[in-house]
Amino acid sequence: MGERGECGHGKFDDSESPMRIKFFDGKVIVKICAGNHHTLALTSNNELYSWGAGTNGQCGYGEFENTVI
């Protein structure tokens, strides 16, 4: 799992164990939502981040490609 960037560790590689996402250091995540191959995170400041499979527009960037943090 993770070949589309949905793990958030900055790579398109599989990962079998959890990894810290340094991008979120100093941010308080209050909610996480995960789809089949994409992930969204909401911070306490109402900032919404998304990453992973985006070939059908799942990440909401208006681009149809996979993204990583």
CORMO-V169823 format. One record per helix or strand of 2 or more residues. SS is the DSSP state (H for helix, E for strand). FROM is the first residue (numbers start at 1). LEN is the number of residues. If there is no record, write none. Layout:
BEGIN
ss=[SS | SS]
from=[FROM | FROM]
len=[LEN | LEN]
END
This chain:
BEGIN
ss=[H | E | E | E]
from=[22 | 29 | 38 | 48]
len=[3 | 6 | 6 | 5]
END
